[in-house]
Amino acid sequence: METIKINKAEECETIKVQLSKEKFPIAYQNKLKELVDCKAFDTQEEAEKWINENPIELELYYEIGSGLFAVEAEAVESCELQSPYTGIQLTE
């Protein structure tokens, strides 16, 4: 079975995505809801300020024969990850 290797820290390829209400309204609202629901900030305004000042770092992976996908960099080491195309697990 084919595997997808998790990138080593010194070799990872990342991009940063800055969420905004105008450009990414669905993702922005979902992130805001997450921060408010988990009480990460005292107010919604503080959560919005944080979103506006902190881009999300995405680690890039390319599955040959399927395509490119990205994973939040913070999730790579703390979650079991799999390809959104084939379900193949990413492994160390």
Buried (B, 14 or more C-beta within 10 A) or exposed (E): EEEBEBBEEEEBEEEEBEBEEEEBEEBBEEBBEEBBEEEEBEEEEEBBEBBEEEEBBBBBBEBEEEEEBBBBBEEBEEEEBBBEEEEBEBEE
